[in-house]
Amino acid sequence: MTLVNPTSSIYPAYTYYSYVWTATSSSAKLSFFFRHDPGGWMLDDVKVYHATTQLISNGGFETGDLTDWAYSGSCNVYDGVAFYDPSYAKSGNYYYYDRCAKSGDTISQKFSTVPGDIYVISFWMTNYDCCGKTEIANVTIT
């Protein structure tokens, strides 16, 4: 599954995304690549279900950091972070806020899968300070 530049709501409205995916190996990696000149992307409530089992840890970023997520990239000043502001979060107190400009950064998380089984991937995303020159959000599962 690859989602390139999804149509997203403009903050404060979040857009809900949900996809059905079939595993092809014994593990998978869900990745979010962001770049936004000059605003930012807001991501919350990331989930991957295998039947009734939730496989993503810290999908709401409620630990206050990127625990269980791998971060890569370099944005010079504004690396993506778990950000505290209950009034901006889709739920809870935290969300992932990414203001990476001029390059891009990625957060990802690996999880075990059963080849041939079906998984449901979902998340909420919004575009803060919409409609600048460059707004990129790529979501992939490999």
N, C-alpha and C positions, 0 to 999 in steps of 0.2 A: 504494500500500500504506500502510495506517495501522494501527498496533498501539497500542491504548489500554489502559493498566494491565494489562500481561501478568502472568499468574500467574508468580511468580518464587520460586526457592528461597530459603531463608534461609541466610545465610552460616554455615558455610563452603562449602556446596554451591552450585555455579553451575548455572543452567539454560541449555541450548543452544537457540537459536532459529535456524531456517532457513526461508527463504521464496523462492519462485520469483516473479519479477516480469518483466513485458514492458515494454520501453521504449516511450514514446510520442513522444519528441522526441530531439534530438541531445545533450542533457545531462540530468543528474539531480542531485538533492541528497538525501543521506541525513542525516536529523536525529534527534537524541535530545534530548527535553525531559525534565528531571527536577525533581521537588520531593519533599522528604522531611522531615516533621516528626515526630520529632526525629532520625532515623537518617540513612542514606545509601544510595545506589545504587552498585554496583561493576560496571563494564563492561570487557570485555577481548576481544581477538581479533576485532575487527570486520573483516569481509571482504565484498567484492562481486566475484563472478567473472562474467566474460563468457567462456564456454567455459573455457579453462585460464588466462586472464589475470586476475590480481588487480588491481583498480582502486583500492582504498583504500590510501592511504599512512599509515603510522604507526598502523595499526589495533590494534596491541598497546601503543601509547603508550610504546614502548621508547626513544624519543628523550629521555624524561624530562620532556617538556613537551607542549603541544598543537600541535606543528608539523604543518602541513597540515590542521588542524581550525580552523574558525571558531567562536569562542565569543561568545555574546550572553546578556544578562540581567544581573541584579544580585542578589546574595544577601547583601549587606551584609558578613558575616563569612566565610562558607564557600563561596566560589566553587568550582566543579568544577575539579579539577586532575589531572594525571598524577601518580600517587602511587607512590613506591618502597616496596615490601615484597614480596619474593619469596614469602613464606609466604602472602600474601593474594591474589596474582595467580593467574589461571587458568593462565597460562603466562608464562614470562619473569620479569622483575623488576618491571615496572610494570603498572598498570591505571588506568583512569579512575575517580576517586572523587568522588562528587557528594553533598554534604551541604546543598544549597540548601534553605532553609526559608523559609516565609512568602511566597515568590514562586516563582520558578523560573528555570532557565537552560537553555541549549541549546548543544550542540555539533553541527556539521554539516560535511559535506564534499561538494564537487561533483566530478563525473566525467563524462567523455564517454560517450555511448551511441549505439547504432544503433537507430533507430526500428523496432519490430517484433521485435527480437532479445530473447532470454531471458537474464535475469541471476539469479544465486543470491546472496542476501543472508544473511549469518549473523553471529552474535555470541553471546557468553556474558554473562550478567548474574546478579547476586545482590542480595539485599536485606539490608543490614547494619543491625542493631538494628531488626528487623522489628516491624511491626504497631502503628505509632503512629497518630495521628489522620488524618494526610494523607500518603499515599504515591502519587505520580503518576509514571508513566513512559510517555511517548508516543514512538513510533518512526514516522517517516514518510519516504516517498520520493516526491519530486515532480519 
